[in-house]
Amino acid sequence: MSSIKNWLNGKRTYIVVVMGLLTSLLAWLDGQIDSKAMVVAVIVGAYAIFNRAGTAKVQKTVEALLAAPDDTAREK
């Protein structure tokens, strides 16, 4: 079970976005939503991916700064 959790680490957002886009695509193909709603779903999915990537980058930077032994790394 822990190997599954380790594999999912950092991938859950992408999995949810892909599932949401597939659901939106199926709804669009079925005629339940129009083209405007499909475009909005794609934009929201892209926003979630970019937001997740940015959050991970900031988290790594902060962790590196906190782990720095001296103040020279904090000046960068």
N, CA, C and O atoms as a Tripos MOL2 file, in Angstrom:
@<TRIPOS>MOLECULE
protein
  304   303    76     0     0
PROTEIN
NO_CHARGES

@<TRIPOS>ATOM
      1 N           0.8230   -1.2040    0.0000 N.3       1 MET1
      2 CA          0.0000    0.0000    0.0000 C.3       1 MET1
      3 C           0.8630    1.2620    0.0000 C.2       1 MET1
      4 O           0.5280    2.2500   -0.6540 O.2       1 MET1
      5 N           1.9780    1.2220    0.7390 N.am      2 SER2
      6 CA          2.8250    2.3990    0.7900 C.3       2 SER2
      7 C           3.5070    2.6490   -0.5470 C.2       2 SER2
      8 O           3.8310    3.7910   -0.8730 O.2       2 SER2
      9 N           3.7300    1.5880   -1.3300 N.am      3 SER3
     10 CA          4.3400    1.7920   -2.6450 C.3       3 SER3
     11 C           3.3760    2.5300   -3.5770 C.2       3 SER3
     12 O           3.8050    3.3290   -4.4100 O.2       3 SER3
     13 N           2.0900    2.2650   -3.4380 N.am      4 ILE4
     14 CA          1.0920    2.9870   -4.2340 C.3       4 ILE4
     15 C           1.0540    4.4510   -3.8220 C.2       4 ILE4
     16 O           0.9810    5.3380   -4.6730 O.2       4 ILE4
     17 N           1.1030    4.7030   -2.5220 N.am      5 LYS5
     18 CA          1.1090    6.0840   -2.0400 C.3       5 LYS5
     19 C           2.3480    6.8200   -2.5190 C.2       5 LYS5
     20 O           2.2760    7.9860   -2.9050 O.2       5 LYS5
     21 N           3.4850    6.1380   -2.4920 N.am      6 ASN6
     22 CA          4.7150    6.7640   -2.9760 C.3       6 ASN6
     23 C           4.6380    7.0590   -4.4650 C.2       6 ASN6
     24 O           5.1090    8.1040   -4.9130 O.2       6 ASN6
     25 N           4.0480    6.1510   -5.2380 N.am      7 TRP7
     26 CA          3.9180    6.3670   -6.6670 C.3       7 TRP7
     27 C           2.9740    7.5290   -6.9590 C.2       7 TRP7
     28 O           3.2100    8.3020   -7.8880 O.2       7 TRP7
     29 N           1.9100    7.6560   -6.1730 N.am      8 LEU8
     30 CA          0.9370    8.7250   -6.3790 C.3       8 LEU8
     31 C           1.4260   10.0930   -5.9210 C.2       8 LEU8
     32 O           0.8240   11.1130   -6.2560 O.2       8 LEU8
     33 N           2.5000   10.1200   -5.1650 N.am      9 ASN9
     34 CA          3.0170   11.3830   -4.6490 C.3       9 ASN9
     35 C           3.3860   12.3090   -5.8100 C.2       9 ASN9
     36 O           4.2590   11.9920   -6.6180 O.2       9 ASN9
     37 N           2.7150   13.4450   -5.8790 N.am     10 GLY10
     38 CA          2.9690   14.4130   -6.9290 C.3      10 GLY10
     39 C           2.1950   14.1760   -8.2100 C.2      10 GLY10
     40 O           2.3030   14.9740   -9.1410 O.2      10 GLY10
     41 N           1.4230   13.1160   -8.2870 N.am     11 LYS11
     42 CA          0.6740   12.7900   -9.5010 C.3      11 LYS11
     43 C          -0.8360   12.9200   -9.3280 C.2      11 LYS11
     44 O          -1.5770   12.8800  -10.3100 O.2      11 LYS11
     45 N          -1.2910   13.0740   -8.1060 N.am     12 ARG12
     46 CA         -2.7410   13.0790   -7.8600 C.3      12 ARG12
     47 C          -3.4330   14.2230   -8.5890 C.2      12 ARG12
     48 O          -4.5090   14.0240   -9.1520 O.2      12 ARG12
     49 N          -2.8480   15.4020   -8.5920 N.am     13 THR13
     50 CA         -3.4720   16.5380   -9.2660 C.3      13 THR13
     51 C          -3.6140   16.2650  -10.7530 C.2      13 THR13
     52 O          -4.6530   16.5500  -11.3470 O.2      13 THR13
     53 N          -2.5710   15.7130  -11.3500 N.am     14 TYR14
     54 CA         -2.6150   15.4350  -12.7760 C.3      14 TYR14
     55 C          -3.6600   14.3730  -13.1000 C.2      14 TYR14
     56 O          -4.3430   14.4660  -14.1200 O.2      14 TYR14
     57 N          -3.7850   13.3820  -12.2540 N.am     15 ILE15
     58 CA         -4.7930   12.3330  -12.4600 C.3      15 ILE15
     59 C          -6.1960   12.9260  -12.3770 C.2      15 ILE15
     60 O          -7.0570   12.5970  -13.1940 O.2      15 ILE15
     61 N          -6.4310   13.7890  -11.4060 N.am     16 VAL16
     62 CA         -7.7490   14.4200  -11.2600 C.3      16 VAL16
     63 C          -8.0610   15.3070  -12.4570 C.2      16 VAL16
     64 O          -9.1960   15.3270  -12.9340 O.2      16 VAL16
     65 N          -7.0610   16.0420  -12.9470 N.am     17 VAL17
     66 CA         -7.2800   16.9100  -14.1050 C.3      17 VAL17
     67 C          -7.6160   16.0750  -15.3390 C.2      17 VAL17
     68 O          -8.5400   16.4140  -16.0780 O.2      17 VAL17
     69 N          -6.8880   15.0020  -15.5670 N.am     18 VAL18
     70 CA         -7.1670   14.1500  -16.7250 C.3      18 VAL18
     71 C          -8.5670   13.5480  -16.6210 C.2      18 VAL18
     72 O          -9.2940   13.4980  -17.6120 O.2      18 VAL18
     73 N          -8.9450   13.0950  -15.4340 N.am     19 MET19
     74 CA        -10.2920   12.5430  -15.2550 C.3      19 MET19
     75 C         -11.3530   13.6040  -15.5070 C.2      19 MET19
     76 O         -12.3780   13.3190  -16.1270 O.2      19 MET19
     77 N         -11.1220   14.8200  -15.0350 N.am     20 GLY20
     78 CA        -12.0670   15.9020  -15.2710 C.3      20 GLY20
     79 C         -12.1920   16.2480  -16.7420 C.2      20 GLY20
     80 O         -13.2920   16.4970  -17.2360 O.2      20 GLY20
     81 N         -11.0580   16.2650  -17.4470 N.am     21 LEU21
     82 CA        -11.1030   16.5540  -18.8770 C.3      21 LEU21
     83 C         -11.7950   15.4380  -19.6570 C.2      21 LEU21
     84 O         -12.5350   15.7120  -20.6020 O.2      21 LEU21
     85 N         -11.5630   14.1960  -19.2740 N.am     22 LEU22
     86 CA        -12.2610   13.0910  -19.9330 C.3      22 LEU22
     87 C         -13.7660   13.1530  -19.6950 C.2      22 LEU22
     88 O         -14.5590   12.9030  -20.6030 O.2      22 LEU22
     89 N         -14.1490   13.4870  -18.4720 N.am     23 THR23
     90 CA        -15.5690   13.6290  -18.1580 C.3      23 THR23
     91 C         -16.1930   14.7570  -18.9650 C.2      23 THR23
     92 O         -17.2980   14.6170  -19.4910 O.2      23 THR23
     93 N         -15.4830   15.8730  -19.0620 N.am     24 SER24
     94 CA        -15.9820   17.0080  -19.8410 C.3      24 SER24
     95 C         -16.0850   16.6480  -21.3200 C.2      24 SER24
     96 O         -17.0460   17.0220  -21.9930 O.2      24 SER24
     97 N         -15.0990   15.9270  -21.8150 N.am     25 LEU25
     98 CA        -15.1270   15.5180  -23.2110 C.3      25 LEU25
     99 C         -16.3250   14.6120  -23.4960 C.2      25 LEU25
    100 O         -17.0150   14.7780  -24.5020 O.2      25 LEU25
    101 N         -16.5600   13.6620  -22.6060 N.am     26 LEU26
    102 CA        -17.7130   12.7720  -22.7890 C.3      26 LEU26
    103 C         -19.0250   13.5430  -22.7200 C.2      26 LEU26
    104 O         -19.9410   13.2800  -23.5000 O.2      26 LEU26
    105 N         -19.1230   14.4940  -21.7910 N.am     27 ALA27
    106 CA        -20.3410   15.3010  -21.6850 C.3      27 ALA27
    107 C         -20.5320   16.1590  -22.9310 C.2      27 ALA27
    108 O         -21.6580   16.3460  -23.3940 O.2      27 ALA27
    109 N         -19.4300   16.6810  -23.4750 N.am     28 TRP28
    110 CA        -19.5130   17.4970  -24.6870 C.3      28 TRP28
    111 C         -19.9340   16.6480  -25.8820 C.2      28 TRP28
    112 O         -20.7670   17.0660  -26.6870 O.2      28 TRP28
    113 N         -19.3470   15.4440  -25.9930 N.am     29 LEU29
    114 CA        -19.7100   14.5620  -27.0980 C.3      29 LEU29
    115 C         -21.1620   14.1040  -27.0030 C.2      29 LEU29
    116 O         -21.8040   13.8550  -28.0240 O.2      29 LEU29
    117 N         -21.6780   13.9930  -25.7880 N.am     30 ASP30
    118 CA        -23.0610   13.5770  -25.5750 C.3      30 ASP30
    119 C         -24.0400   14.7340  -25.7340 C.2      30 ASP30
    120 O         -25.2510   14.5210  -25.7960 O.2      30 ASP30
    121 N         -23.5260   15.9440  -25.8000 N.am     31 GLY31
    122 CA        -24.3780   17.1150  -25.9610 C.3      31 GLY31
    123 C         -24.8870   17.7070  -24.6610 C.2      31 GLY31
    124 O         -25.7610   18.5740  -24.6790 O.2      31 GLY31
    125 N         -24.3610   17.2590  -23.5420 N.am     32 GLN32
    126 CA        -24.8100   17.7760  -22.2540 C.3      32 GLN32
    127 C         -24.2160   19.1420  -21.9350 C.2      32 GLN32
    128 O         -24.8150   19.9190  -21.1910 O.2      32 GLN32
    129 N         -23.0430   19.4410  -22.4920 N.am     33 ILE33
    130 CA        -22.4440   20.7690  -22.3270 C.3      33 ILE33
    131 C         -22.1060   21.2990  -23.7120 C.2      33 ILE33
    132 O         -21.9260   20.5270  -24.6530 O.2      33 ILE33
    133 N         -22.0200   22.6300  -23.8340 N.am     34 ASP34
    134 CA        -21.6950   23.2290  -25.1220 C.3      34 ASP34
    135 C         -20.1910   23.4560  -25.2420 C.2      34 ASP34
    136 O         -19.4240   23.1330  -24.3360 O.2      34 ASP34
    137 N         -19.7940   24.0090  -26.3610 N.am     35 SER35
    138 CA        -18.3680   24.2140  -26.6260 C.3      35 SER35
    139 C         -17.7260   25.1820  -25.6530 C.2      35 SER35
    140 O         -16.5630   25.0170  -25.2850 O.2      35 SER35
    141 N         -18.4800   26.1960  -25.2300 N.am     36 LYS36
    142 CA        -17.9350   27.1690  -24.2710 C.3      36 LYS36
    143 C         -17.5910   26.4920  -22.9500 C.2      36 LYS36
    144 O         -16.5460   26.7740  -22.3630 O.2      36 LYS36
    145 N         -18.4470   25.6160  -22.4840 N.am     37 ALA37
    146 CA        -18.1790   24.9000  -21.2340 C.3      37 ALA37
    147 C         -16.9810   23.9680  -21.3900 C.2      37 ALA37
    148 O         -16.2210   23.7780  -20.4410 O.2      37 ALA37
    149 N         -16.8050   23.3920  -22.5630 N.am     38 MET38
    150 CA        -15.6520   22.5290  -22.8090 C.3      38 MET38
    151 C         -14.3660   23.3380  -22.7720 C.2      38 MET38
    152 O         -13.3680   22.8910  -22.2080 O.2      38 MET38
    153 N         -14.3800   24.5220  -23.3660 N.am     39 VAL39
    154 CA        -13.2040   25.3980  -23.3370 C.3      39 VAL39
    155 C         -12.8820   25.7980  -21.9000 C.2      39 VAL39
    156 O         -11.7150   25.8190  -21.5060 O.2      39 VAL39
    157 N         -13.8970   26.1090  -21.1290 N.am     40 VAL40
    158 CA        -13.6850   26.4610  -19.7200 C.3      40 VAL40
    159 C         -13.0770   25.2900  -18.9620 C.2      40 VAL40
    160 O         -12.1880   25.4900  -18.1330 O.2      40 VAL40
    161 N         -13.5340   24.0830  -19.2260 N.am     41 ALA41
    162 CA        -12.9780   22.9040  -18.5580 C.3      41 ALA41
    163 C         -11.5000   22.7310  -18.8920 C.2      41 ALA41
    164 O         -10.7030   22.3870  -18.0190 O.2      41 ALA41
    165 N         -11.1350   22.9650  -20.1340 N.am     42 VAL42
    166 CA         -9.7260   22.8590  -20.5350 C.3      42 VAL42
    167 C          -8.8930   23.9320  -19.8500 C.2      42 VAL42
    168 O          -7.7870   23.6550  -19.3850 O.2      42 VAL42
    169 N          -9.4100   25.1520  -19.7840 N.am     43 ILE43
    170 CA         -8.6780   26.2430  -19.1300 C.3      43 ILE43
    171 C          -8.5030   25.9600  -17.6470 C.2      43 ILE43
    172 O          -7.4210   26.1750  -17.1020 O.2      43 ILE43
    173 N          -9.5310   25.4890  -17.0000 N.am     44 VAL44
    174 CA         -9.4420   25.1590  -15.5700 C.3      44 VAL44
    175 C          -8.4490   24.0260  -15.3430 C.2      44 VAL44
    176 O          -7.6900   24.0560  -14.3740 O.2      44 VAL44
    177 N          -8.4440   23.0380  -16.2120 N.am     45 GLY45
    178 CA         -7.4860   21.9540  -16.0950 C.3      45 GLY45
    179 C          -6.0530   22.4440  -16.2530 C.2      45 GLY45
    180 O          -5.1660   22.0430  -15.5000 O.2      45 GLY45
    181 N          -5.8320   23.3110  -17.2350 N.am     46 ALA46
    182 CA         -4.4940   23.8760  -17.4370 C.3      46 ALA46
    183 C          -4.0750   24.7050  -16.2330 C.2      46 ALA46
    184 O          -2.9240   24.6370  -15.8020 O.2      46 ALA46
    185 N          -4.9950   25.4840  -15.6900 N.am     47 TYR47
    186 CA         -4.6910   26.2780  -14.5020 C.3      47 TYR47
    187 C          -4.2880   25.3830  -13.3340 C.2      47 TYR47
    188 O          -3.3360   25.6940  -12.6180 O.2      47 TYR47
    189 N          -4.9890   24.2920  -13.1350 N.am     48 ALA48
    190 CA         -4.6690   23.3910  -12.0280 C.3      48 ALA48
    191 C          -3.2780   22.7890  -12.1980 C.2      48 ALA48
    192 O          -2.5340   22.6640  -11.2250 O.2      48 ALA48
    193 N          -2.9220   22.4160  -13.4210 N.am     49 ILE49
    194 CA         -1.5980   21.8400  -13.6640 C.3      49 ILE49
    195 C          -0.5060   22.8780  -13.4360 C.2      49 ILE49
    196 O           0.4920   22.5870  -12.7760 O.2      49 ILE49
    197 N          -0.6780   24.0800  -13.9700 N.am     50 PHE50
    198 CA          0.3410   25.1140  -13.7920 C.3      50 PHE50
    199 C           0.4560   25.5240  -12.3310 C.2      50 PHE50
    200 O           1.5560   25.7780  -11.8410 O.2      50 PHE50
    201 N          -0.6630   25.5890  -11.6400 N.am     51 ASN51
    202 CA         -0.6460   25.9430  -10.2210 C.3      51 ASN51
    203 C           0.0860   24.8800   -9.4090 C.2      51 ASN51
    204 O           0.8580   25.2090   -8.5070 O.2      51 ASN51
    205 N          -0.1490   23.6190   -9.7210 N.am     52 ARG52
    206 CA          0.5180   22.5230   -9.0160 C.3      52 ARG52
    207 C           2.0310   22.5530   -9.2610 C.2      52 ARG52
    208 O           2.8170   22.3640   -8.3330 O.2      52 ARG52
    209 N           2.4290   22.7900  -10.5010 N.am     53 ALA53
    210 CA          3.8490   22.8370  -10.8310 C.3      53 ALA53
    211 C           4.5260   24.0150  -10.1350 C.2      53 ALA53
    212 O           5.6430   23.8840   -9.6340 O.2      53 ALA53
    213 N           3.8580   25.1520  -10.1020 N.am     54 GLY54
    214 CA          4.4200   26.3240   -9.4200 C.3      54 GLY54
    215 C           4.5320   26.1140   -7.9250 C.2      54 GLY54
    216 O           5.5230   26.5130   -7.3140 O.2      54 GLY54
    217 N           3.5390   25.4980   -7.3350 N.am     55 THR55
    218 CA          3.5690   25.2260   -5.9010 C.3      55 THR55
    219 C           4.7110   24.2820   -5.5520 C.2      55 THR55
    220 O           5.3930   24.4840   -4.5480 O.2      55 THR55
    221 N           4.9260   23.2660   -6.3580 N.am     56 ALA56
    222 CA          6.0200   22.3180   -6.1070 C.3      56 ALA56
    223 C           7.3670   23.0130   -6.2200 C.2      56 ALA56
    224 O           8.2750   22.7330   -5.4360 O.2      56 ALA56
    225 N           7.5090   23.9170   -7.1850 N.am     57 LYS57
    226 CA          8.7690   24.6380   -7.3660 C.3      57 LYS57
    227 C           9.0560   25.5490   -6.1770 C.2      57 LYS57
    228 O          10.1880   25.6060   -5.6980 O.2      57 LYS57
    229 N           8.0550   26.2470   -5.7080 N.am     58 VAL58
    230 CA          8.2370   27.1280   -4.5510 C.3      58 VAL58
    231 C           8.5580   26.3100   -3.3080 C.2      58 VAL58
    232 O           9.4040   26.7090   -2.5080 O.2      58 VAL58
    233 N           7.8990   25.1790   -3.1380 N.am     59 GLN59
    234 CA          8.1510   24.3230   -1.9770 C.3      59 GLN59
    235 C           9.6020   23.8430   -1.9640 C.2      59 GLN59
    236 O          10.2440   23.8520   -0.9140 O.2      59 GLN59
    237 N          10.1220   23.4250   -3.1110 N.am     60 LYS60
    238 CA         11.5130   22.9710   -3.1810 C.3      60 LYS60
    239 C          12.4790   24.1120   -2.8760 C.2      60 LYS60
    240 O          13.4900   23.9000   -2.2070 O.2      60 LYS60
    241 N          12.1830   25.3120   -3.3540 N.am     61 THR61
    242 CA         13.0430   26.4670   -3.1040 C.3      61 THR61
    243 C          13.0640   26.8150   -1.6270 C.2      61 THR61
    244 O          14.1270   27.0790   -1.0650 O.2      61 THR61
    245 N          11.9050   26.8170   -0.9970 N.am     62 VAL62
    246 CA         11.8270   27.1400    0.4290 C.3      62 VAL62
    247 C          12.5490   26.0850    1.2590 C.2      62 VAL62
    248 O          13.2650   26.4230    2.2010 O.2      62 VAL62
    249 N          12.3690   24.8210    0.9200 N.am     63 GLU63
    250 CA         13.0630   23.7630    1.6520 C.3      63 GLU63
    251 C          14.5770   23.8910    1.5040 C.2      63 GLU63
    252 O          15.3130   23.6590    2.4630 O.2      63 GLU63
    253 N          15.0490   24.2560    0.3100 N.am     64 ALA64
    254 CA         16.4880   24.4390    0.1040 C.3      64 ALA64
    255 C          17.0070   25.6180    0.9110 C.2      64 ALA64
    256 O          18.1060   25.5600    1.4620 O.2      64 ALA64
    257 N          16.2300   26.6760    0.9830 N.am     65 LEU65
    258 CA         16.6630   27.8540    1.7470 C.3      65 LEU65
    259 C          16.6920   27.5590    3.2430 C.2      65 LEU65
    260 O          17.5920   28.0130    3.9490 O.2      65 LEU65
    261 N          15.7210   26.8090    3.7230 N.am     66 LEU66
    262 CA         15.6870   26.4800    5.1420 C.3      66 LEU66
    263 C          16.7840   25.5010    5.5320 C.2      66 LEU66
    264 O          17.2310   25.4920    6.6790 O.2      66 LEU66
    265 N          17.2200   24.6800    4.5860 N.am     67 ALA67
    266 CA         18.2640   23.6970    4.8740 C.3      67 ALA67
    267 C          19.6620   24.2670    4.7060 C.2      67 ALA67
    268 O          20.6410   23.5970    5.0380 O.2      67 ALA67
    269 N          19.7780   25.4880    4.1990 N.am     68 ALA68
    270 CA         21.0940   26.0980    3.9580 C.3      68 ALA68
    271 C          21.8120   26.3270    5.2840 C.2      68 ALA68
    272 O          21.2270   26.8550    6.2290 O.2      68 ALA68
    273 N          23.0930   25.9250    5.3520 N.am     69 PRO69
    274 CA         23.8340   26.0600    6.6070 C.3      69 PRO69
    275 C          24.2260   27.4980    6.9460 C.2      69 PRO69
    276 O          24.4270   27.8340    8.1130 O.2      69 PRO69
    277 N          24.3330   28.3320    5.9340 N.am     70 ASP70
    278 CA         24.7190   29.7290    6.2080 C.3      70 ASP70
    279 C          23.8160   30.6870    5.4430 C.2      70 ASP70
    280 O          22.8970   30.2670    4.7400 O.2      70 ASP70
    281 N          24.0850   31.9480    5.5870 N.am     71 ASP71
    282 CA         23.2300   32.9720    4.9590 C.3      71 ASP71
    283 C          23.5620   33.2060    3.5000 C.2      71 ASP71
    284 O          22.8410   33.9530    2.8380 O.2      71 ASP71
    285 N          24.5990   32.6180    2.9700 N.am     72 THR72
    286 CA         24.9560   32.8780    1.5680 C.3      72 THR72
    287 C          23.8960   32.3250    0.6220 C.2      72 THR72
    288 O          23.6130   32.9450   -0.4030 O.2      72 THR72
    289 N          23.3150   31.2000    0.9340 N.am     73 ALA73
    290 CA         22.2750   30.6330    0.0630 C.3      73 ALA73
    291 C          20.9950   31.4260    0.1540 C.2      73 ALA73
    292 O          20.2130   31.4410   -0.7970 O.2      73 ALA73
    293 N          20.7630   32.0770    1.2550 N.am     74 ARG74
    294 CA         19.5230   32.8370    1.4280 C.3      74 ARG74
    295 C          19.5480   34.1450    0.6740 C.2      74 ARG74
    296 O          18.4950   34.7450    0.4560 O.2      74 ARG74
    297 N          20.7310   34.6120    0.2630 N.am     75 GLU75
    298 CA         20.8230   35.8560   -0.4720 C.3      75 GLU75
    299 C          20.4510   35.6900   -1.9220 C.2      75 GLU75
    300 O          20.1710   36.6860   -2.5900 O.2      75 GLU75
    301 N          20.4360   34.4680   -2.4460 N.am     76 LYS76
    302 CA         20.1400   34.2200   -3.8670 C.3      76 LYS76
    303 C          18.7230   34.4190   -4.1800 C.2      76 LYS76
    304 O          18.3150   34.2500   -5.3290 O.2      76 LYS76
@<TRIPOS>BOND
     1     1     2 1
     2     2     3 1
     3     3     4 2
     4     3     5 am
     5     5     6 1
     6     6     7 1
     7     7     8 2
     8     7     9 am
     9     9    10 1
    10    10    11 1
    11    11    12 2
    12    11    13 am
    13    13    14 1
    14    14    15 1
    15    15    16 2
    16    15    17 am
    17    17    18 1
    18    18    19 1
    19    19    20 2
    20    19    21 am
    21    21    22 1
    22    22    23 1
    23    23    24 2
    24    23    25 am
    25    25    26 1
    26    26    27 1
    27    27    28 2
    28    27    29 am
    29    29    30 1
    30    30    31 1
    31    31    32 2
    32    31    33 am
    33    33    34 1
    34    34    35 1
    35    35    36 2
    36    35    37 am
    37    37    38 1
    38    38    39 1
    39    39    40 2
    40    39    41 am
    41    41    42 1
    42    42    43 1
    43    43    44 2
    44    43    45 am
    45    45    46 1
    46    46    47 1
    47    47    48 2
    48    47    49 am
    49    49    50 1
    50    50    51 1
    51    51    52 2
    52    51    53 am
    53    53    54 1
    54    54    55 1
    55    55    56 2
    56    55    57 am
    57    57    58 1
    58    58    59 1
    59    59    60 2
    60    59    61 am
    61    61    62 1
    62    62    63 1
    63    63    64 2
    64    63    65 am
    65    65    66 1
    66    66    67 1
    67    67    68 2
    68    67    69 am
    69    69    70 1
    70    70    71 1
    71    71    72 2
    72    71    73 am
    73    73    74 1
    74    74    75 1
    75    75    76 2
    76    75    77 am
    77    77    78 1
    78    78    79 1
    79    79    80 2
    80    79    81 am
    81    81    82 1
    82    82    83 1
    83    83    84 2
    84    83    85 am
    85    85    86 1
    86    86    87 1
    87    87    88 2
    88    87    89 am
    89    89    90 1
    90    90    91 1
    91    91    92 2
    92    91    93 am
    93    93    94 1
    94    94    95 1
    95    95    96 2
    96    95    97 am
    97    97    98 1
    98    98    99 1
    99    99   100 2
   100    99   101 am
   101   101   102 1
   102   102   103 1
   103   103   104 2
   104   103   105 am
   105   105   106 1
   106   106   107 1
   107   107   108 2
   108   107   109 am
   109   109   110 1
   110   110   111 1
   111   111   112 2
   112   111   113 am
   113   113   114 1
   114   114   115 1
   115   115   116 2
   116   115   117 am
   117   117   118 1
   118   118   119 1
   119   119   120 2
   120   119   121 am
   121   121   122 1
   122   122   123 1
   123   123   124 2
   124   123   125 am
   125   125   126 1
   126   126   127 1
   127   127   128 2
   128   127   129 am
   129   129   130 1
   130   130   131 1
   131   131   132 2
   132   131   133 am
   133   133   134 1
   134   134   135 1
   135   135   136 2
   136   135   137 am
   137   137   138 1
   138   138   139 1
   139   139   140 2
   140   139   141 am
   141   141   142 1
   142   142   143 1
   143   143   144 2
   144   143   145 am
   145   145   146 1
   146   146   147 1
   147   147   148 2
   148   147   149 am
   149   149   150 1
   150   150   151 1
   151   151   152 2
   152   151   153 am
   153   153   154 1
   154   154   155 1
   155   155   156 2
   156   155   157 am
   157   157   158 1
   158   158   159 1
   159   159   160 2
   160   159   161 am
   161   161   162 1
   162   162   163 1
   163   163   164 2
   164   163   165 am
   165   165   166 1
   166   166   167 1
   167   167   168 2
   168   167   169 am
   169   169   170 1
   170   170   171 1
   171   171   172 2
   172   171   173 am
   173   173   174 1
   174   174   175 1
   175   175   176 2
   176   175   177 am
   177   177   178 1
   178   178   179 1
   179   179   180 2
   180   179   181 am
   181   181   182 1
   182   182   183 1
   183   183   184 2
   184   183   185 am
   185   185   186 1
   186   186   187 1
   187   187   188 2
   188   187   189 am
   189   189   190 1
   190   190   191 1
   191   191   192 2
   192   191   193 am
   193   193   194 1
   194   194   195 1
   195   195   196 2
   196   195   197 am
   197   197   198 1
   198   198   199 1
   199   199   200 2
   200   199   201 am
   201   201   202 1
   202   202   203 1
   203   203   204 2
   204   203   205 am
   205   205   206 1
   206   206   207 1
   207   207   208 2
   208   207   209 am
   209   209   210 1
   210   210   211 1
   211   211   212 2
   212   211   213 am
   213   213   214 1
   214   214   215 1
   215   215   216 2
   216   215   217 am
   217   217   218 1
   218   218   219 1
   219   219   220 2
   220   219   221 am
   221   221   222 1
   222   222   223 1
   223   223   224 2
   224   223   225 am
   225   225   226 1
   226   226   227 1
   227   227   228 2
   228   227   229 am
   229   229   230 1
   230   230   231 1
   231   231   232 2
   232   231   233 am
   233   233   234 1
   234   234   235 1
   235   235   236 2
   236   235   237 am
   237   237   238 1
   238   238   239 1
   239   239   240 2
   240   239   241 am
   241   241   242 1
   242   242   243 1
   243   243   244 2
   244   243   245 am
   245   245   246 1
   246   246   247 1
   247   247   248 2
   248   247   249 am
   249   249   250 1
   250   250   251 1
   251   251   252 2
   252   251   253 am
   253   253   254 1
   254   254   255 1
   255   255   256 2
   256   255   257 am
   257   257   258 1
   258   258   259 1
   259   259   260 2
   260   259   261 am
   261   261   262 1
   262   262   263 1
   263   263   264 2
   264   263   265 am
   265   265   266 1
   266   266   267 1
   267   267   268 2
   268   267   269 am
   269   269   270 1
   270   270   271 1
   271   271   272 2
   272   271   273 am
   273   273   274 1
   274   274   275 1
   275   275   276 2
   276   275   277 am
   277   277   278 1
   278   278   279 1
   279   279   280 2
   280   279   281 am
   281   281   282 1
   282   282   283 1
   283   283   284 2
   284   283   285 am
   285   285   286 1
   286   286   287 1
   287   287   288 2
   288   287   289 am
   289   289   290 1
   290   290   291 1
   291   291   292 2
   292   291   293 am
   293   293   294 1
   294   294   295 1
   295   295   296 2
   296   295   297 am
   297   297   298 1
   298   298   299 1
   299   299   300 2
   300   299   301 am
   301   301   302 1
   302   302   303 1
   303   303   304 2
@<TRIPOS>SUBSTRUCTURE
     1 MET1         2 RESIDUE 1 A MET
     2 SER2         6 RESIDUE 1 A SER
     3 SER3        10 RESIDUE 1 A SER
     4 ILE4        14 RESIDUE 1 A ILE
     5 LYS5        18 RESIDUE 1 A LYS
     6 ASN6        22 RESIDUE 1 A ASN
     7 TRP7        26 RESIDUE 1 A TRP
     8 LEU8        30 RESIDUE 1 A LEU
     9 ASN9        34 RESIDUE 1 A ASN
    10 GLY10       38 RESIDUE 1 A GLY
    11 LYS11       42 RESIDUE 1 A LYS
    12 ARG12       46 RESIDUE 1 A ARG
    13 THR13       50 RESIDUE 1 A THR
    14 TYR14       54 RESIDUE 1 A TYR
    15 ILE15       58 RESIDUE 1 A ILE
    16 VAL16       62 RESIDUE 1 A VAL
    17 VAL17       66 RESIDUE 1 A VAL
    18 VAL18       70 RESIDUE 1 A VAL
    19 MET19       74 RESIDUE 1 A MET
    20 GLY20       78 RESIDUE 1 A GLY
    21 LEU21       82 RESIDUE 1 A LEU
    22 LEU22       86 RESIDUE 1 A LEU
    23 THR23       90 RESIDUE 1 A THR
    24 SER24       94 RESIDUE 1 A SER
    25 LEU25       98 RESIDUE 1 A LEU
    26 LEU26      102 RESIDUE 1 A LEU
    27 ALA27      106 RESIDUE 1 A ALA
    28 TRP28      110 RESIDUE 1 A TRP
    29 LEU29      114 RESIDUE 1 A LEU
    30 ASP30      118 RESIDUE 1 A ASP
    31 GLY31      122 RESIDUE 1 A GLY
    32 GLN32      126 RESIDUE 1 A GLN
    33 ILE33      130 RESIDUE 1 A ILE
    34 ASP34      134 RESIDUE 1 A ASP
    35 SER35      138 RESIDUE 1 A SER
    36 LYS36      142 RESIDUE 1 A LYS
    37 ALA37      146 RESIDUE 1 A ALA
    38 MET38      150 RESIDUE 1 A MET
    39 VAL39      154 RESIDUE 1 A VAL
    40 VAL40      158 RESIDUE 1 A VAL
    41 ALA41      162 RESIDUE 1 A ALA
    42 VAL42      166 RESIDUE 1 A VAL
    43 ILE43      170 RESIDUE 1 A ILE
    44 VAL44      174 RESIDUE 1 A VAL
    45 GLY45      178 RESIDUE 1 A GLY
    46 ALA46      182 RESIDUE 1 A ALA
    47 TYR47      186 RESIDUE 1 A TYR
    48 ALA48      190 RESIDUE 1 A ALA
    49 ILE49      194 RESIDUE 1 A ILE
    50 PHE50      198 RESIDUE 1 A PHE
    51 ASN51      202 RESIDUE 1 A ASN
    52 ARG52      206 RESIDUE 1 A ARG
    53 ALA53      210 RESIDUE 1 A ALA
    54 GLY54      214 RESIDUE 1 A GLY
    55 THR55      218 RESIDUE 1 A THR
    56 ALA56      222 RESIDUE 1 A ALA
    57 LYS57      226 RESIDUE 1 A LYS
    58 VAL58      230 RESIDUE 1 A VAL
    59 GLN59      234 RESIDUE 1 A GLN
    60 LYS60      238 RESIDUE 1 A LYS
    61 THR61      242 RESIDUE 1 A THR
    62 VAL62      246 RESIDUE 1 A VAL
    63 GLU63      250 RESIDUE 1 A GLU
    64 ALA64      254 RESIDUE 1 A ALA
    65 LEU65      258 RESIDUE 1 A LEU
    66 LEU66      262 RESIDUE 1 A LEU
    67 ALA67      266 RESIDUE 1 A ALA
    68 ALA68      270 RESIDUE 1 A ALA
    69 PRO69      274 RESIDUE 1 A PRO
    70 ASP70      278 RESIDUE 1 A ASP
    71 ASP71      282 RESIDUE 1 A ASP
    72 THR72      286 RESIDUE 1 A THR
    73 ALA73      290 RESIDUE 1 A ALA
    74 ARG74      294 RESIDUE 1 A ARG
    75 GLU75      298 RESIDUE 1 A GLU
    76 LYS76      302 RESIDUE 1 A LYS
